[in-house]
Amino acid sequence: MTQKGLKKYRDKIKAKLGIDWNDTEWEDLDKPLYSGLAARLFLARLSAPIPTDLASQAQYWKTHYNTSAGKGTVKKFIDDVKQAIGEADEDSVEEDSPSEDEEDSPSEDEDA
């Protein structure tokens, strides 16, 4: 099934990347490029433009992509983006990650 409004996007994908989106299989979405293209095609159907600042992008993602039915949050989106670009706050680091002090100290099972 194709959507006529997306034809110009599918044509660009084919011209620039050599990917015929009409031939894309479900398994192709395991490839990051393909899953990113699929997400962008999904968002291209919307009339609301993608915002340029992170906080607005997070809200846009929650509203249009993850939706109220999804478990994602605006804060999680922002934290994930900051982590991906190397700007993660220390408060955003997972609790399971050992601190530097924990990594250097012997465990209870080890001889001190």
C-alpha positions as CSV (number, residue, x, y, z in Angstrom):
1,M,0.0,0.0,0.0
2,T,1.4,3.4,-0.9
3,Q,0.3,6.9,-0.1
4,K,0.3,9.4,-3.0
5,G,1.4,12.3,-0.7
6,L,4.7,10.5,0.0
7,K,5.6,9.9,-3.6
8,K,8.0,12.9,-3.8
9,Y,9.8,11.5,-0.7
10,R,10.0,8.0,-2.1
11,D,11.4,9.4,-5.3
12,K,14.0,11.4,-3.4
13,I,15.0,8.3,-1.5
14,K,15.5,6.4,-4.7
15,A,17.4,9.2,-6.4
16,K,19.8,9.9,-3.5
17,L,20.1,6.5,-1.9
18,G,19.2,4.1,-4.6
19,I,16.5,2.5,-2.4
20,D,13.2,1.7,-4.0
21,W,10.9,2.2,-1.0
22,N,8.1,0.3,-2.7
23,D,10.3,-2.8,-2.7
24,T,11.2,-2.5,1.0
25,E,10.5,-5.5,3.1
26,W,9.7,-5.6,6.9
27,E,13.1,-7.2,7.5
28,D,14.8,-4.2,6.0
29,L,13.7,-2.1,8.9
30,D,16.3,-3.9,11.0
31,K,18.8,-1.6,9.2
32,P,19.2,1.7,11.0
33,L,19.0,3.7,7.7
34,Y,15.8,2.0,6.7
35,S,14.1,2.4,10.1
36,G,15.1,6.1,10.1
37,L,13.7,6.6,6.7
38,A,10.5,4.8,7.7
39,A,10.2,7.1,10.7
40,R,10.7,10.2,8.6
41,L,8.2,9.0,6.0
42,F,5.7,8.6,8.8
43,L,6.3,12.1,10.1
44,A,6.2,13.5,6.6
45,R,2.5,12.8,6.5
46,L,1.9,15.4,9.2
47,S,1.2,19.0,8.5
48,A,3.0,20.2,11.7
49,P,6.7,20.9,10.9
50,I,9.4,19.3,12.9
51,P,10.7,21.9,15.5
52,T,14.3,22.9,15.6
53,D,14.9,23.1,19.4
54,L,15.3,19.9,21.5
55,A,12.5,20.6,24.0
56,S,10.0,21.2,21.2
57,Q,11.2,18.2,19.3
58,A,10.7,16.1,22.4
59,Q,7.1,17.3,22.7
60,Y,6.5,16.8,18.9
61,W,7.8,13.2,19.2
62,K,5.6,12.5,22.2
63,T,2.5,14.0,20.5
64,H,2.9,12.7,17.0
65,Y,5.1,9.6,17.2
66,N,5.1,8.0,20.6
67,T,1.6,9.4,21.4
68,S,-0.2,9.3,24.8
69,A,-0.5,5.5,24.5
70,G,3.2,5.1,24.4
71,K,5.4,4.7,27.4
72,G,8.0,7.3,26.3
73,T,8.3,10.6,28.0
74,V,9.5,14.1,26.9
75,K,12.2,13.9,29.6
76,K,13.4,10.4,28.4
77,F,13.6,11.8,24.8
78,I,15.7,14.7,25.9
79,D,17.9,12.5,28.0
80,D,18.4,10.0,25.2
81,V,19.3,12.8,22.7
82,K,21.8,14.3,25.2
83,Q,23.4,10.9,25.8
84,A,23.6,10.2,22.0
85,I,25.5,13.5,21.4
86,G,27.7,13.1,24.5
87,E,26.0,15.7,26.7
88,A,24.2,13.5,29.2
89,D,23.6,14.9,32.7
90,E,25.0,12.8,35.5
91,D,21.5,12.6,36.9
92,S,20.4,11.0,33.7
93,V,22.9,8.1,33.8
94,E,21.3,4.8,34.7
95,E,21.4,3.8,38.3
96,D,22.8,0.4,37.3
97,S,26.0,2.0,36.0
98,P,28.7,1.8,38.6
99,S,30.3,5.1,39.7
100,E,34.1,5.5,39.4
101,D,34.4,4.9,43.1
102,E,32.5,1.6,42.9
103,E,34.6,0.4,40.0
104,D,37.9,1.0,41.9
105,S,36.8,-0.4,45.2
106,P,37.0,-4.2,45.9
107,S,33.7,-6.0,46.2
108,E,32.7,-7.8,49.4
109,D,33.8,-11.1,47.9
110,E,37.3,-9.8,47.0
111,D,40.2,-9.7,49.5
112,A,40.9,-6.1,50.5
